[in-house]
Amino acid sequence: VAAHAHSIPNHTCVETVQRDRFQRVGSAPKSCDALLARRKQSGVGAFLKAGIMDRLRLDVAMADDHEIYSWAGAGRFEEGDIDELVHEGPIGTGPFAAMLLTIFEPRNPRFFYDGETTLAGQSLMHFSFTIRREESDYRAKTLGGGWYITGYSGTLLVESRTATLVRLMIRTDELPPETAACEVDTTLDYATVQLGGLGYLLPKAARQRFISTDGSEAENAIAFAACREYRAESAVS
């Protein structure tokens, strides 16, 4: 994965984010442990009802070690964090490229082989890993406007014959009360995308699930399209 990432040219994609909010039905959970246990036993939708929905269209690109964003079709990318562009509602960065590269590049964690599994009839190898908080760059915003660094764990699903990455799943450690969230779960699906006439492994879709301490939840369904390579040329005379 790391070797492949270095071969991907500079590119930008249109990122469409459909945001669905779900309200709690019934009494509020006493703790995150109780909430997560109830979700696991009864299913995600047992205590939720659909709320409001909206859709965002953004341009996204990778710059150095982080993702940069603008509204789709804008003349330039913004320099700040995503929350300075999208002021309300659940939003997160990382699915475009940063999340995958952050796992593989700086720290090279130990991956544990957990056997084989199948997805849509495809035979896949299952690997797991854990990033401790002391080694993590994963940030969650607090109610006071600051940032909390959290550890996380993840799963890789890899095509058995070619060792091609098919799916990456990440779950944060339990978050502190000042974030108003219990955890955030992210699933990224990968496919070959044509850039400049060549095929590159890029995310085709992602889902981020935000589980709040009050029992409400939100899910962002993210799709990438219209990916294109860009180049900067200059001449000095």
Buried (B, 14 or more C-beta within 10 A) or exposed (E): BEEBBEEBEEBBBBBBBBBBBBBBEEEEBEEBEEBBEBBEEEEEEEBBEEEEEEEBEBBBBBEEEBBBBBEBEEEEBBEEBBEEBBEEBBBBBBBBBBBBBBBBEEEEBEBEEEEEEEEEEEEBBBBBBBBEEEEBBBBBBBEEEEEBEBBBBBBBBBBBEEEBBBBBBBBBBBBBEEBBBBBBBBBBBBBEBEBEEEEBBBBBBBBBBBBBBEBBBBBBBBBBEEBEBEEEEEEEE
